[in-house]
Amino acid sequence: MNKTCILGSGICGLSAAWEKERKGRKVTIIDSTKRVGGVVESEESEGFLMDYGPNTLSLRLRKTAGMLEECGVLEHAIDANPKANKRFIVRKGKLVALPQGIGSFITSPFLTCSGKLRLLLEPFLFKGKDSDHESVADFITRRLGKEALEYLANPFLAGIYAAKPETLCMRHTFPSIHALEKKYRSLLLGKMFGFEKSNRLPKTRLISFPSGLGELATRMKMAIKGNFILDHTVTQVAGENGKWRVFAHDSTGAEWEDLFDEVICTLPSHQLGKVRWENVAQTENISTLQEAPHFPLSIVYQGFDKKDVSHPLDGFGFLVPEIEKMDILGSLFSSTLFPNRAPADKVLVSTFVGGERNPELSQEKEALIFKKVSQNLSSLLGIRGKPVFQRLRTWQKAIPLPDKDFGKRKSAANDLNSSNRGLVFSGSHLTGPPLPNCLDPLE
Ligand SMILES: Cc1cc2nc3c(=O)[nH]c(=O)nc-3n(C[C@H](O)[C@H](O)[C@H](O)COP(=O)(O)OP(=O)(O)OC[C@H]3O[C@@H](n4cnc5c(N)ncnc54)[C@H](O)[C@@H]3O)c2cc1C
């Protein structure tokens, strides 16, 4: 039985471990923390259940659902409240529901009349020229107009990547939408008539778990028989006669090492420089992998008495376009999304601050961040009283962005993988950050 060592127990590491065990490998998973899941983490405090990393997993592909089903995780999943189909954006300082049908498309003030007419022009436009390196901002402006960029793409990318559409590369951020233009010329026509549906579930499911999304990681861990070496920081990986020796130490400094036939590295790109890579061909490519851009992101969790909030919180949450010049990126109505996120008669709102738009704010003192978030929420949601519960979580390097150099980093990883037999580089900086990508890290 070949021995495989997985570096990192985030969702990429756990998925790689599962995949390798299915192929009959003896798997060891090492992580520097005392728990599995990486940024996927949930915690309950005073009856409020907070997701510190991702809040939802969007299940679109049969392959992802099949994998979660096979490892016995999917049966424990819960679907988001159907109200979550309703999403808001901020326009002129007020929440505006995004249309869910043709009737509300006409009546909703989410875009001006000229902005809506510009959207409807899309099927009549020619295909773009050099679309492989185009930013999301240029792609959206070209196909859907400037207002769609400012009021749709900008807030949505702040919500998904905490980044600006100008930084992200269309081909790598939204490969299936990018492919629609290439194949069918028009996004709308391609979506309506031509899109490849066979690998998709009949209906996208937005899921989490009773104890929060952290349960995804703990349940995946239960499905893996391998050896988990937690609280061990990997310090060195060295080639040795066609095998790979991994060195680590625990939090007391005690050293650990073992020899493996195969090593799969799913460490975050910003941690790769802290590991010594010995007898690795093309080590210069590891420096290229470290160039993945990240921004800091803070999440503020606030609990309120239901009676103190005028807005019914009847949706997924809201996003703030940059042009609205507010301090926050957007909020999730967490206690609407899934059950048991707040005690009875209370609600939980999770607000995102910082990202590429405002990295300085996430470095400010907790009291100032709380104050700014409270001011923004009071005006948008009509909140009267003070929060009855308040927490802050900051990720200094939150999400690796698929920017214009993403392709260069993918090639660097491919070169490393093909020149070092048994050593594989993966992780969300190479798969792309959405969880479904991380659940298929060896693709
Ligand atoms: C705030 C936030 C919100 C998000 N929201 C969503 C969402 O709603 N939906 C969605 O689909 N995606 C979301 N994402 C993205 C998604 O959660 C991540 O892309 C994904 O979980 C990353 O998994 P990973 O395994 O690549 O990395 P990580 O989760 O970062 O795991 C890497 C692991 O490596 C370990 N490690 C690091 N250095 C060492 C070392 N030297 N030795 C040993 N171990 C080490 C770390 O402890 C960690 O456990 C979000 C991400 C963040 C940060």
Ligand as a Chemical Component Dictionary entry (heavy atoms), coordinates in Angstrom:
data_LIG
# 
_chem_comp.id                   LIG 
_chem_comp.type                 NON-POLYMER 
_chem_comp.pdbx_formal_charge   0 
_chem_comp.three_letter_code    LIG 
# 
loop_
_chem_comp_atom.comp_id 
_chem_comp_atom.atom_id 
_chem_comp_atom.alt_atom_id 
_chem_comp_atom.type_symbol 
_chem_comp_atom.charge 
_chem_comp_atom.model_Cartn_x 
_chem_comp_atom.model_Cartn_y 
_chem_comp_atom.model_Cartn_z 
_chem_comp_atom.pdbx_ordinal 
LIG C1  C1  C 0 -14.154 34.522 5.211  1  
LIG C2  C2  C 0 -14.322 33.546 4.077  2  
LIG C3  C3  C 0 -15.595 33.322 3.556  3  
LIG C4  C4  C 0 -15.768 32.406 2.517  4  
LIG N1  N1  N 0 -17.040 32.169 2.058  5  
LIG C5  C5  C 0 -17.235 31.181 1.162  6  
LIG C6  C6  C 0 -18.563 30.761 0.827  7  
LIG O1  O1  O 0 -19.560 31.259 1.397  8  
LIG N2  N2  N 0 -18.715 29.772 -0.089 9  
LIG C7  C7  C 0 -17.641 29.171 -0.687 10 
LIG O2  O2  O 0 -17.832 28.294 -1.532 11 
LIG N3  N3  N 0 -16.366 29.512 -0.364 12 
LIG C8  C8  C 0 -16.146 30.488 0.551  13 
LIG N4  N4  N 0 -14.860 30.807 0.921  14 
LIG C9  C9  C 0 -13.725 30.121 0.279  15 
LIG C10 C10 C 0 -13.431 28.730 0.839  16 
LIG O3  O3  O 0 -13.874 28.613 2.157  17 
LIG C11 C11 C 0 -11.913 28.475 0.796  18 
LIG O4  O4  O 0 -11.442 28.708 -0.518 19 
LIG C12 C12 C 0 -11.521 27.049 1.177  20 
LIG O5  O5  O 0 -12.153 26.651 2.369  21 
LIG C13 C13 C 0 -9.999  26.962 1.290  22 
LIG O6  O6  O 0 -9.611  25.623 1.546  23 
LIG P1  P1  P 0 -8.082  25.187 1.476  24 
LIG O7  O7  O 0 -8.020  23.756 1.879  25 
LIG O8  O8  O 0 -7.471  25.530 0.172  26 
LIG O9  O9  O 0 -7.295  26.142 2.491  27 
LIG P2  P2  P 0 -7.400  26.386 4.063  28 
LIG O10 O10 O 0 -8.785  26.271 4.544  29 
LIG O11 O11 O 0 -6.680  27.671 4.293  30 
LIG O12 O12 O 0 -6.560  25.187 4.709  31 
LIG C14 C14 C 0 -5.158  25.152 4.728  32 
LIG C15 C15 C 0 -4.709  24.394 5.964  33 
LIG O13 O13 O 0 -3.272  24.359 5.983  34 
LIG C16 C16 C 0 -2.858  24.467 7.328  35 
LIG N5  N5  N 0 -1.453  24.916 7.351  36 
LIG C17 C17 C 0 -0.942  26.107 6.968  37 
LIG N6  N6  N 0 0.399   26.095 7.086  38 
LIG C18 C18 C 0 0.752   24.870 7.554  39 
LIG C19 C19 C 0 1.988   24.231 7.855  40 
LIG N7  N7  N 0 3.168   24.838 7.680  41 
LIG N8  N8  N 0 1.951   22.964 8.307  42 
LIG C20 C20 C 0 0.769   22.294 8.469  43 
LIG N9  N9  N 0 -0.425  22.849 8.177  44 
LIG C21 C21 C 0 -0.437  24.110 7.730  45 
LIG C22 C22 C 0 -3.819  25.469 7.948  46 
LIG O14 O14 O 0 -3.861  25.333 9.355  47 
LIG C23 C23 C 0 -5.126  25.066 7.286  48 
LIG O15 O15 O 0 -5.860  24.151 8.063  49 
LIG C24 C24 C 0 -14.647 31.714 1.976  50 
LIG C25 C25 C 0 -13.356 31.940 2.495  51 
LIG C26 C26 C 0 -13.201 32.836 3.542  52 
LIG C27 C27 C 0 -11.826 33.066 4.125  53 
# 
loop_
_chem_comp_bond.comp_id 
_chem_comp_bond.atom_id_1 
_chem_comp_bond.atom_id_2 
_chem_comp_bond.value_order 
_chem_comp_bond.pdbx_ordinal 
LIG C1  C2  SING 1  
LIG C2  C3  SING 2  
LIG C2  C26 DOUB 3  
LIG C3  C4  DOUB 4  
LIG C4  N1  SING 5  
LIG C4  C24 SING 6  
LIG N1  C5  DOUB 7  
LIG C5  C6  SING 8  
LIG C5  C8  SING 9  
LIG C6  O1  DOUB 10 
LIG C6  N2  SING 11 
LIG N2  C7  SING 12 
LIG C7  O2  DOUB 13 
LIG C7  N3  SING 14 
LIG N3  C8  DOUB 15 
LIG C8  N4  SING 16 
LIG N4  C9  SING 17 
LIG N4  C24 SING 18 
LIG C9  C10 SING 19 
LIG C10 O3  SING 20 
LIG C10 C11 SING 21 
LIG C11 O4  SING 22 
LIG C11 C12 SING 23 
LIG C12 O5  SING 24 
LIG C12 C13 SING 25 
LIG C13 O6  SING 26 
LIG O6  P1  SING 27 
LIG P1  O7  DOUB 28 
LIG P1  O8  SING 29 
LIG P1  O9  SING 30 
LIG O9  P2  SING 31 
LIG P2  O10 DOUB 32 
LIG P2  O11 SING 33 
LIG P2  O12 SING 34 
LIG O12 C14 SING 35 
LIG C14 C15 SING 36 
LIG C15 O13 SING 37 
LIG C15 C23 SING 38 
LIG O13 C16 SING 39 
LIG C16 N5  SING 40 
LIG C16 C22 SING 41 
LIG N5  C17 SING 42 
LIG N5  C21 SING 43 
LIG C17 N6  DOUB 44 
LIG N6  C18 SING 45 
LIG C18 C19 SING 46 
LIG C18 C21 DOUB 47 
LIG C19 N7  SING 48 
LIG C19 N8  DOUB 49 
LIG N8  C20 SING 50 
LIG C20 N9  DOUB 51 
LIG N9  C21 SING 52 
LIG C22 O14 SING 53 
LIG C22 C23 SING 54 
LIG C23 O15 SING 55 
LIG C24 C25 DOUB 56 
LIG C25 C26 SING 57 
LIG C26 C27 SING 58 
# 
